[in-house]
Amino acid sequence: EDVVYTHYVHGYELPPQLTPEDRDELIELANFVVGMQWGTLSSVAYVTTNFFKEVKARFTDAMDNKGSKFYIYSAHDTTVLPIASALRVLQPSIPKYGAHVDFELHRTTDNKYMVRVLYDNAAAYLPYCESYDCPVDKFFAHLDQYILANWEQQCRSGSNKPTDNSGSVSTLNWILLAVNGGLILAVVILIVVGVTRTRRNAPRNHGYMRELENL
């Protein structure tokens, strides 16, 4: 899907075996897989734990007049996606090219701190705060839902040492395995069908070959 999507975004021609309908179907299937992967609290928290800890630490320093005023982090779409999904600023789907999430900390005239989240330069409505501006304590409380207390232990143990949400993660892994297998099978079928179409439409030279044989 990555190859097809990058060709589509940058305006490159698709391989002759893939039609625009095939492209749209592959992207739709990929979005379905992404939705299954990042649609649960247990799966998202594995990715967001360390970064959300970092965000909280940076904001805490800023409120204590410590640290820098600006930080930038570089990431892949598979990093942006779970973060944006956890913040409720993006439905579980593939982020568009160049997508980015910005965090702003503002101090009001009565010395209260508010957080604003922007997705691709547009202020995002935060449903857990019922506003575009969120009190920092309420914002931190939302982030805490996506921070695992024993992140390292859970990542190292895998399925050998069950945790509170290991059952849901294990079930999710089986679902993702089945969906990914179906996606790969769909790609193979599309390629085979495309090759078959190409061969059927190719000009036939049997008459020409017979003429050569007669010579």
JOFEN-V787634 format. One line per field, one symbol per residue. phi: phi as a letter, one per 40 degrees, with the letter a starting at -180 (. if undefined). psi: psi as a letter, one per 30 degrees, with the letter a starting at -180 (. if undefined). Layout:
BEGIN
phi = ???
psi = ???
END
This chain:
BEGIN
phi = .dccccccccgcccddcbcdccdccccccccccccccbcbdcccccccdcccccccccccccccfbgccabbbbacccccdccccccgbacdaccccgcabbbbbbbcccgbbbbbbbbfgbdbcbccbfacbbdccccccccccbbccbdccccccgccbcbdbcccccccccccccccccccccccccccccccccccccccbcccccccccc
psi = eeeeeeeeegglklkffkleeeeeeeeeeeeeeeeeeggkeeeefeefeeeeeeeeeeeeeefghlalfkkkkkllefeeeeeeeefhfkkjlkklkgklkkkkkkklfghkkkkkkkjhgkkkkjfffhlfkkkeeeeeeeeffgjkeheeeeeeebgejkaegeeeeeeeeeeeeeeeeeeeeeeeeeeeeeeeeeeefkkkgeeeeeeeee.
END
